[in-house]
């Protein structure tokens, strides 16, 4: 009986480790609807540095561009394996004609994000 209990606990621990390693940090703000178009696509790649956190801001619209009404923002973490970073909207966003997205890596890791902004 003790062996069976230990086996179940070990299986649960190993299973949870597998789930953690398969995490991705994709973020989806808003929703695409018919007739939305891709108004901006940005790829952010930075290499990791020992015990450092990397960060970068993505701004839409770029200087001199006319902003369109934003309906969805998709941030894809292309690093994978639970090593990716985090994204947050610091200003503007859905329903506005501008946005500022803050991207941040985990300590010691780099980042590889693809940011897509959809609008009308």
GUSE-759282 format. One record per residue: residue number from 1; x, y, z of N, C-alpha, C in turn. Coordinates in nm, 3 decimals, m for minus. Layout:
BEGIN
  seq      n_X      n_Y      n_Z     ca_X     ca_Y     ca_Z      c_X      c_Y      c_Z
  NUM        X        Y        Z        X        Y        Z        X        Y        Z
...
This chain:
BEGIN
  seq      n_X      n_Y      n_Z     ca_X     ca_Y     ca_Z      c_X      c_Y      c_Z
    1    0.083   m0.120    0.000    0.000    0.000    0.000    0.087    0.126    0.000
    2    0.195    0.124    0.077    0.284    0.240    0.080    0.349    0.262   m0.056
    3    0.384    0.152   m0.123    0.445    0.162   m0.256    0.348    0.227   m0.355
    4    0.222    0.190   m0.350    0.122    0.246   m0.442    0.103    0.395   m0.415
    5    0.101    0.435   m0.290    0.086    0.576   m0.254    0.208    0.655   m0.302
    6    0.327    0.601   m0.281    0.448    0.668   m0.324    0.451    0.680   m0.477
    7    0.405    0.579   m0.546    0.402    0.583   m0.692    0.307    0.691   m0.741
    8    0.189    0.705   m0.679    0.092    0.806   m0.718    0.149    0.946   m0.694
    9    0.215    0.966   m0.581    0.274    1.096   m0.550    0.385    1.129   m0.650
   10    0.470    1.031   m0.680    0.578    1.052   m0.777    0.522    1.084   m0.915
   11    0.418    1.015   m0.956    0.356    1.041   m1.086    0.297    1.182   m1.091
   12    0.236    1.226   m0.981    0.179    1.361   m0.976    0.288    1.467   m0.985
   13    0.400    1.445   m0.917    0.510    1.541   m0.920    0.571    1.547   m1.060
   14    0.597    1.433   m1.120    0.655    1.431   m1.254    0.558    1.490   m1.356
   15    0.431    1.464   m1.341    0.331    1.520   m1.432    0.324    1.671   m1.422
   16    0.333    1.725   m1.302    0.328    1.871   m1.286    0.455    1.935   m1.341
   17    0.569    1.868   m1.331    0.692    1.922   m1.388    0.680    1.928   m1.540
   18    0.618    1.829   m1.598    0.598    1.829   m1.743    0.509    1.945   m1.785
   19    0.403    1.972   m1.708    0.312    2.082   m1.741    0.384    2.216   m1.732
   20    0.470    2.233   m1.633    0.541    2.358   m1.618    0.637    2.380   m1.735
   21    0.704    2.275   m1.780    0.801    2.292   m1.887    0.734    2.316   m2.022
   22    0.606    2.286   m2.035    0.537    2.303   m2.163    0.461    2.436   m2.170
   23    0.481    2.523   m2.072    0.410    2.650   m2.070    0.454    2.741   m2.183
   24    0.361    2.822   m2.227    0.396    2.931   m2.318    0.336    3.057   m2.260
   25    0.392    3.168   m2.295    0.345    3.296   m2.243    0.284    3.379   m2.355
   26    0.185    3.322   m2.421    0.112    3.395   m2.524    0.004    3.479   m2.458
   27   m0.019    3.599   m2.510   m0.120    3.688   m2.456   m0.212    3.732   m2.567
   28   m0.343    3.732   m2.540   m0.442    3.773   m2.638   m0.532    3.877   m2.573
   29   m0.527    3.999   m2.622   m0.611    4.108   m2.572   m0.713    4.141   m2.680
   30   m0.841    4.144   m2.646   m0.945    4.172   m2.743   m0.971    4.051   m2.832
   31   m1.045    4.074   m2.940   m1.077    3.965   m3.033   m1.087    4.019   m3.175
   32   m1.037    3.940   m3.269   m1.049    3.977   m3.410   m1.191    3.947   m3.457
   33   m1.243    4.037   m3.536   m1.376    4.018   m3.596   m1.362    4.037   m3.746
   34   m1.464    3.999   m3.824   m1.454    4.017   m3.969   m1.422    4.162   m4.006
   35   m1.345    4.179   m4.110   m1.301    4.306   m4.166   m1.192    4.375   m4.085
   36   m1.139    4.311   m3.982   m1.021    4.364   m3.914   m0.899    4.339   m4.001
   37   m0.804    4.429   m3.994   m0.680    4.412   m4.070   m0.561    4.421   m3.975
   38   m0.453    4.360   m4.016   m0.328    4.367   m3.941   m0.268    4.505   m3.966
   39   m0.264    4.590   m3.862   m0.215    4.726   m3.879   m0.069    4.741   m3.837
   40   m0.019    4.648   m3.757    0.122    4.652   m3.717    0.166    4.513   m3.674
   41    0.286    4.475   m3.715    0.345    4.349   m3.673    0.491    4.376   m3.639
   42    0.530    4.341   m3.517    0.665    4.368   m3.470    0.723    4.241   m3.411
   43    0.848    4.212   m3.442    0.919    4.100   m3.382    1.029    4.155   m3.293
   44    1.032    4.108   m3.168    1.131    4.154   m3.071    1.216    4.034   m3.030
   45    1.345    4.041   m3.059    1.438    3.933   m3.022    1.554    3.996   m2.946
   46    1.578    3.943   m2.825    1.694    3.985   m2.746    1.757    3.861   m2.684
   47    1.887    3.858   m2.679    1.957    3.745   m2.619    1.959    3.760   m2.467
   48    1.973    3.649   m2.399    1.978    3.650   m2.255    2.116    3.686   m2.204
   49    2.121    3.731   m2.081    2.247    3.761   m2.014    2.237    3.710   m1.870
   50    2.346    3.664   m1.818    2.349    3.602   m1.686    2.287    3.693   m1.580
   51    2.181    3.645   m1.516    2.109    3.712   m1.407    2.052    3.849   m1.444
   52    2.032    3.875   m1.570    1.975    4.002   m1.615    1.832    3.983   m1.666
   53    1.752    4.087   m1.650    1.617    4.089   m1.705    1.618    4.187   m1.822
   54    1.573    4.143   m1.936    1.565    4.227   m2.056    1.423    4.281   m2.069
   55    1.410    4.403   m2.120    1.276    4.459   m2.143    1.279    4.550   m2.264
   56    1.162    4.567   m2.323    1.147    4.656   m2.438    1.002    4.695   m2.451
   57    0.978    4.815   m2.502    0.842    4.861   m2.528    0.815    4.860   m2.677
   58    0.694    4.817   m2.711    0.646    4.822   m2.850    0.538    4.929   m2.853
   59    0.553    5.026   m2.943    0.461    5.139   m2.950    0.392    5.138   m3.085
   60    0.259    5.156   m3.083    0.180    5.172   m3.205    0.093    5.295   m3.188
   61    0.080    5.382   m3.282    0.146    5.385   m3.412    0.286    5.443   m3.399
   62    0.369    5.413   m3.496    0.502    5.471   m3.500    0.490    5.620   m3.532
   63    0.594    5.694   m3.501    0.592    5.838   m3.524    0.565    5.867   m3.672
   64    0.468    5.951   m3.698    0.432    5.987   m3.834    0.321    5.902   m3.893
   65    0.286    5.790   m3.828    0.176    5.706   m3.876    0.045    5.754   m3.815
   66   m0.063    5.722   m3.885   m0.196    5.750   m3.833   m0.248    5.623   m3.767
   67   m0.288    5.630   m3.642   m0.338    5.514   m3.570   m0.480    5.480   m3.608
   68   m0.509    5.351   m3.612   m0.645    5.305   m3.639   m0.703    5.247   m3.511
   69   m0.835    5.236   m3.505   m0.902    5.183   m3.387   m0.860    5.038   m3.363
   70   m0.802    5.008   m3.249   m0.747    4.876   m3.219   m0.858    4.784   m3.169
   71   m0.868    4.666   m3.230   m0.968    4.568   m3.186   m0.905    4.447   m3.119
   72   m0.780    4.415   m3.151   m0.714    4.299   m3.090   m0.563    4.318   m3.090
   73   m0.501    4.266   m2.986   m0.354    4.264   m2.976   m0.315    4.123   m2.939
   74   m0.234    4.059   m3.023   m0.187    3.923   m2.997   m0.036    3.928   m2.977
   75    0.009    3.871   m2.867    0.152    3.865   m2.837    0.189    3.717   m2.827
   76    0.271    3.671   m2.921    0.312    3.531   m2.925    0.453    3.516   m2.868
   77    0.468    3.427   m2.771    0.598    3.395   m2.714    0.659    3.284   m2.798
   78    0.764    3.314   m2.873    0.823    3.215   m2.962    0.945    3.148   m2.900
   79    0.975    3.179   m2.774    1.088    3.116   m2.707    1.049    2.977   m2.657
   80    0.932    2.964   m2.597    0.878    2.835   m2.556    0.949    2.772   m2.439
   81    0.901    2.656   m2.399    0.961    2.579   m2.292    0.949    2.644   m2.155
   82    0.857    2.738   m2.137    0.842    2.804   m2.008    0.951    2.907   m1.980
   83    1.038    2.933   m2.078    1.149    3.027   m2.058    1.116    3.167   m2.109
   84    1.001    3.184   m2.171    0.965    3.311   m2.233    0.937    3.419   m2.132
   85    0.904    3.535   m2.184    0.881    3.650   m2.099    0.734    3.680   m2.079
   86    0.708    3.805   m2.043    0.574    3.848   m2.009    0.541    3.977   m2.083
   87    0.413    3.997   m2.110    0.368    4.117   m2.182    0.256    4.183   m2.104
   88    0.253    4.317   m2.110    0.143    4.391   m2.050    0.122    4.520   m2.128
   89   m0.002    4.567   m2.129   m0.036    4.692   m2.195   m0.023    4.802   m2.091
   90    0.060    4.900   m2.117    0.082    5.007   m2.020    0.000    5.132   m2.051
   91   m0.040    5.151   m2.177   m0.128    5.262   m2.211   m0.201    5.230   m2.341
   92   m0.315    5.297   m2.359   m0.396    5.273   m2.478   m0.452    5.133   m2.479
   93   m0.462    5.074   m2.597   m0.508    4.936   m2.608   m0.637    4.924   m2.686
   94   m0.718    4.828   m2.648   m0.841    4.796   m2.719   m0.937    4.916   m2.714
   95   m0.990    4.951   m2.832   m1.083    5.062   m2.842   m1.015    5.197   m2.859
   96   m0.886    5.202   m2.852   m0.810    5.327   m2.869   m0.739    5.323   m3.004
   97   m0.675    5.433   m3.042   m0.600    5.435   m3.167   m0.449    5.435   m3.141
   98   m0.408    5.399   m3.019   m0.267    5.389   m2.985   m0.251    5.283   m2.876
   99   m0.130    5.232   m2.863   m0.101    5.139   m2.753    0.048    5.138   m2.725
  100    0.081    5.101   m2.605    0.219    5.083   m2.561    0.222    4.950   m2.486
  101    0.302    4.856   m2.537    0.308    4.721   m2.481    0.448    4.700   m2.422
  102    0.454    4.661   m2.297    0.579    4.639   m2.226    0.612    4.490   m2.227
  103    0.727    4.454   m2.280    0.772    4.315   m2.286    0.889    4.297   m2.190
  104    0.887    4.187   m2.115    0.990    4.164   m2.014    1.029    4.018   m2.014
  105    1.159    3.990   m2.008    1.206    3.852   m2.007    1.217    3.801   m1.864
  106    1.232    3.671   m1.852    1.262    3.613   m1.721    1.411    3.632   m1.694
  107    1.448    3.632   m1.568    1.587    3.656   m1.530    1.679    3.551   m1.593
  108    1.780    3.598   m1.662    1.878    3.510   m1.724    1.839    3.457   m1.861
  109    1.718    3.484   m1.906    1.673    3.437   m2.037    1.656    3.555   m2.132
  110    1.654    3.525   m2.259    1.627    3.626   m2.361    1.478    3.634   m2.387
  111    1.445    3.700   m2.497    1.304    3.706   m2.536    1.293    3.697   m2.687
  112    1.181    3.640   m2.730    1.150    3.630   m2.872    0.998    3.640   m2.884
  113    0.949    3.761   m2.908    0.806    3.786   m2.917    0.768    3.832   m3.057
  114    0.648    3.795   m3.096    0.586    3.852   m3.216    0.460    3.922   m3.171
  115    0.450    4.052   m3.195    0.336    4.134   m3.153    0.256    4.172   m3.277
  116    0.128    4.139   m3.274    0.038    4.172   m3.385   m0.073    4.261   m3.334
  117   m0.096    4.373   m3.401   m0.202    4.465   m3.365   m0.303    4.467   m3.480
  118   m0.428    4.441   m3.448   m0.536    4.440   m3.548   m0.629    4.558   m3.521
  119   m0.683    4.614   m3.629   m0.772    4.727   m3.613   m0.858    4.750   m3.734
  120   m0.937    4.858   m3.727   m1.028    4.899   m3.835   m0.997    5.040   m3.877
